[in-house]
Amino acid sequence: MAEQGFTPPTSEWYHPAPELVANANVPNYEEVCAQARQDPQAFWAERAETLSWYKKWDTVLDDSNAPFYKWFVGGKTNMVLNALDRHVSGEKRNKLAFIWEGEDGAEVTLSYWRLWQEVNKFANVLRGLGVQKGDRVTIYMGRVPEIVIAMLACAKVGAPHSVVYGGFSEQALASRIEDAQSKVLLTCDGAWLRGKIVPLKDTVDEACSRSDIVKDVIVVKRTGQAINMQAGRDHWYHELMALPHAKPEAETEIMDAEDPLFILYTSGTTGKPKGVLHTHGGYQVYTSTTLSWAFDIKEEDRWWCAADPGWITGHSYIVYAPLILGATSILYEGAPTFPEPDRWWQLVAKYGISILYTAPTAIRGLMRFGEDYPDRHDLSSLRLLGSVGEPINPEAWRWYHRVIGKERCPIIDTWWQTETGGFMITPLPSVALKPGSATRPFPGIEVDIVDEDGNPVGVNEDGDLVIKTPWPSMIRTVYGDDERFISQYWQKYAAQGWYLAGDTARRDEDGYLWVIGRNDDVLKVSGYRLGTAEVESGLVSHSAVAESAVIGIPDELRGNVIYAYCILVAGAEGSDELEAELKAHVRHEVGPIAVPKQIEFVESLPKTRSGKIMRRVLKAQALGQPLGDLSTLED
Ligand code: PRX
């Protein structure tokens, strides 16, 4: 059942300022769409021409084994060739790539030259530990400059990275290490969050004790608290970087366009996390094009994607695309409202940030503190704003537009997924906006909204959001599980060959798209993606719980919050104490984002005759809505 947090105000228009359109990287959206539609392969080839290649491709798109599409086949490249190597011999050499600010106010700046050197040094460190092309490296860190260095160094040596968000707990980390079979892991002693230390290294120790897969752990010193360093396995980053072989030059591995760049685990409909696989070639072409066109990146911009590098948003739009474009990015370690609710606005003013890209949940969180906090700071450097992660409710959109953007900055609401690699539905600066709509597909992207039989639904009717043609940064497979790749994304509309996004959407009378929410067992809590099964398996791993079901309930601040239903084992009794204990258990097993807001102890759960839990029934009941069709209900 899809969420519907709001009624789309489909007739409220915001038109872009003429000078913004005239100076935009793409001044005419329709024209570019027409070009792309006329000859998609020529269109993407032209985009690929803007990048450097060791060897050009022979074939733009190989669709002979669909849905295992291949892009720029025969091309030789490396993400780092475009993100760094080509810049250091040119005019970007001394430009700032990153301005980092710690939660404690510490500052680090990295020019392209300096970043290139650090990446080279760390590439040599990785090679010194025996890491070779194809080996997987797990990264579990806070938001420090070294996470970017580590990701790029992995790309440089051709070792796919698997970044696990630092908010995940030991169990989630362990299962990702196991799935990727990574022998090398990078972490920090701890991470700063709201003035407190998140003990990352302790979590790593616990996760590593579950198997003997990890042979080397590299630890960045950030917080300086005492941690356990296991002799032979654990190494300090700064010590490795001081070794004689950690020289500031390193060969960049020559990769096939289709060689893996990274695996990023995301939630699906079963408990086992899915390793979404992206590659060096198509991903560079698509992420750099989308960032340049949707956010209109210019030489003098200061770009701030306020996501975590551990999510796809961070991979594509903190690390890779901005570097390919030679942009200057801000990376901020802490929370938006710490120590005061104006921390973000302080940063905007201090660094002259011109483009801010964040999530609706953050906007709503900041909105709660009122207009005084942003009004204390000079936000005049801002020229574009962005949103991602969940539908933005019109109220938050208008606040963002008026209070932060001073009615001058368009809001680029980007719909996309871990699987898509880059923006799929988004306005360009030349497109008129409606609050809450991601507007229209990116040039070259063909989407539709269809019913169960694949027929397009009518105006303002709900249906499945599908993507009808391949695009360069599309997921290549689920790591190690081709079958799951097919069943998850391609089976439902196999006859038509369409990609199933898993979202419900509608199209209004002007052809604008409105993404309503997930229609599978995936939850969006504060923009984070979680599988119901992940939270449920966290609950049943407690000895008192026999069975559980969780659902997402709409929440003003967080988009959704989790409600859990638990059947207890014989002899166990539901109580406030047990509820608190179970919440703590989920926090430990899965992570803080998975903690249910409320846990209800029940005697039974509504199930189909085949034993599947009917979460929509639980949800309708929780929301006091009609229960709908109960013909498949067992009891
Ligand atoms: O439900 C959609 C929602 O986030 C899902 C993808 O989550 P994830 O893979 O974690 O990637 C998030 C960042 C790209 C989608 O299936 N979603 C993402 N952006 C939007 C959105 N829903 C509505 N509007 C958006 N702009």
Residues whose N, C-alpha, C, O or C-beta is under 5 A from the ligand:
A	BS01	PRX	T313 S387 V388 G389 E390 P391 D413 T414 W415 W416 Q417 T418 E419 A438 A501 D503 V515 G517 R518 G527 R529
